[in-house]
Amino acid sequence: MSKFTAIAFAALIGALSVQNQAFAQSADSDDDDDAPKVTRASQNVPELILGSKDDNFAVNQKDFELIAGQGYRWKITSAAGLEYKFMTDLFRNVWMNQIVINDLEVHMNGAPAWLEFDSEGTINVQFTTVRPGEYTWSVPDLAGKGMTGKIIIK
């Protein structure tokens, strides 16, 4: 066997053994089997409803869990007669696609400071998560009455 053939054969064996190790590692990984996977399609975040006919300070859900790198659509609804100023540090840590109000789209290069509901209605926010972490949301003047929560991006 020539010197060149021996080197080529050794390189081929080395490349195959590296591939087999990589396949073995992914086959042995049981931790990721239950973890949600990122998809190309935007997913719906459970709707957040601020207030209700019976309780101006009610919130239907306080905590949300999202996946880094996933696109999302989130309906945020005011269902009571109060004025709500919805704020979250999440908006500074995602890529904002658009905000839709009554089928009118708002596209932007940066994050909104807050969403303000002067009356009942729904605002749809479309975004892609970028940074894993724990973020808060609140209606600042009413946070003491329970209008606050967190958003976790894993």
C-alpha positions as CSV (number, residue, x, y, z in Angstrom):
1,M,0.0,0.0,0.0
2,S,1.4,3.4,-1.0
3,K,1.9,6.1,1.5
4,F,-0.8,8.2,-0.1
5,T,-3.3,5.4,0.0
6,A,-2.6,4.7,3.6
7,I,-3.1,8.4,4.5
8,A,-6.4,8.5,2.5
9,F,-7.6,5.3,4.2
10,A,-6.8,6.6,7.7
11,A,-8.6,9.9,6.9
12,L,-11.7,8.0,5.7
13,I,-11.7,5.8,8.9
14,G,-11.3,8.9,11.1
15,A,-14.2,10.8,9.3
16,L,-16.5,7.8,9.7
17,S,-15.7,7.4,13.4
18,V,-16.5,11.1,14.0
19,Q,-19.8,10.7,12.2
20,N,-20.7,7.6,14.2
21,Q,-20.0,9.4,17.5
22,A,-22.2,12.3,16.5
23,F,-25.1,10.0,15.6
24,A,-24.6,8.1,18.9
25,Q,-24.8,11.3,20.9
26,S,-28.0,12.4,19.4
27,A,-29.5,8.9,19.7
28,D,-28.6,8.8,23.4
29,S,-30.0,12.2,24.2
30,D,-33.3,11.6,26.0
31,D,-33.6,15.1,27.5
32,D,-34.6,16.7,24.2
33,D,-37.3,14.2,23.3
34,D,-40.0,15.9,25.4
35,A,-38.9,19.5,24.7
36,P,-41.1,21.4,22.2
37,K,-39.4,21.9,18.8
38,V,-39.1,25.2,17.0
39,T,-41.2,25.3,13.8
40,R,-41.3,27.5,10.8
41,A,-44.9,28.3,11.3
42,S,-45.9,30.9,13.9
43,Q,-47.6,29.4,17.0
44,N,-50.4,31.0,19.1
45,V,-49.7,32.2,22.6
46,P,-52.7,31.7,24.8
47,E,-54.8,34.9,24.7
48,L,-54.2,37.3,27.5
49,I,-57.5,38.9,28.6
50,L,-57.3,42.0,30.8
51,G,-60.4,42.6,32.9
52,S,-63.9,41.1,32.6
53,K,-67.5,42.3,32.8
54,D,-67.5,41.3,36.5
55,D,-64.0,42.3,37.6
56,N,-62.0,45.2,36.1
57,F,-58.8,43.7,37.6
58,A,-59.2,40.1,36.5
59,V,-56.5,38.4,34.3
60,N,-57.2,35.0,32.7
61,Q,-53.5,33.9,32.7
62,K,-50.5,35.3,34.4
63,D,-47.6,33.2,33.2
64,F,-46.5,32.2,29.7
65,E,-43.8,29.8,28.5
66,L,-42.2,30.3,25.0
67,I,-39.3,28.7,23.0
68,A,-36.4,30.8,21.8
69,G,-36.3,31.1,18.0
70,Q,-40.0,30.4,17.5
71,G,-42.4,32.8,15.8
72,Y,-45.6,33.6,17.8
73,R,-49.0,35.4,17.5
74,W,-50.4,36.8,20.8
75,K,-53.8,38.2,21.2
76,I,-54.1,40.7,24.1
77,T,-57.6,41.7,24.8
78,S,-59.2,44.4,27.0
79,A,-62.6,43.0,28.2
80,A,-63.5,45.7,30.7
81,G,-64.2,49.4,30.6
82,L,-61.0,50.6,32.2
83,E,-58.0,52.1,30.4
84,Y,-55.1,49.6,30.4
85,K,-51.5,50.4,29.7
86,F,-49.9,47.0,28.9
87,M,-46.1,47.0,29.3
88,T,-43.5,44.3,29.0
89,D,-39.8,44.0,28.7
90,L,-40.4,41.1,26.3
91,F,-40.9,43.5,23.4
92,R,-37.3,44.7,23.8
93,N,-36.0,41.1,23.5
94,V,-37.9,39.8,20.4
95,W,-37.9,40.5,16.7
96,M,-41.2,42.3,16.3
97,N,-43.0,41.4,13.0
98,Q,-46.2,43.4,13.3
99,I,-49.0,44.6,15.5
100,V,-52.6,44.3,14.2
101,I,-55.5,46.3,15.4
102,N,-58.9,45.9,13.6
103,D,-57.2,44.3,10.6
104,L,-54.8,47.3,10.3
105,E,-51.1,46.4,10.5
106,V,-48.4,48.3,12.2
107,H,-44.8,47.4,11.1
108,M,-41.8,48.8,12.9
109,N,-38.1,48.7,13.3
110,G,-38.1,48.7,17.0
111,A,-40.2,47.6,20.0
112,P,-43.3,49.5,21.2
113,A,-43.0,51.1,24.6
114,W,-46.4,49.9,25.6
115,L,-49.9,48.9,24.2
116,E,-52.7,51.1,25.4
117,F,-56.3,50.0,25.5
118,D,-58.7,53.1,25.8
119,S,-61.7,50.8,25.4
120,E,-62.5,47.1,24.9
121,G,-60.8,45.4,22.0
122,T,-58.0,43.1,20.9
123,I,-54.5,43.8,19.7
124,N,-52.6,41.0,17.9
125,V,-48.8,41.0,18.3
126,Q,-46.6,38.9,16.0
127,F,-43.0,38.4,17.0
128,T,-40.1,35.9,17.0
129,T,-38.4,35.2,20.3
130,V,-34.7,36.0,20.3
131,R,-33.3,35.9,23.8
132,P,-34.0,33.2,26.4
133,G,-34.8,34.6,29.8
134,E,-37.6,35.6,32.2
135,Y,-39.5,38.7,31.3
136,T,-42.4,40.5,33.1
137,W,-45.6,42.0,31.9
138,S,-47.9,44.3,33.8
139,V,-50.5,47.1,33.7
140,P,-48.2,49.3,35.8
141,D,-50.9,51.3,37.7
142,L,-52.8,48.1,38.5
143,A,-50.0,45.7,39.2
144,G,-50.8,45.8,42.9
145,K,-54.3,44.5,42.0
146,G,-52.9,41.4,40.3
147,M,-52.5,42.7,36.8
148,T,-48.9,41.4,36.4
149,G,-47.2,38.2,35.3
150,K,-44.1,36.7,33.7
151,I,-43.0,35.3,30.3
152,I,-40.3,32.7,30.2
153,I,-38.4,32.0,27.0
154,K,-36.5,28.7,27.1
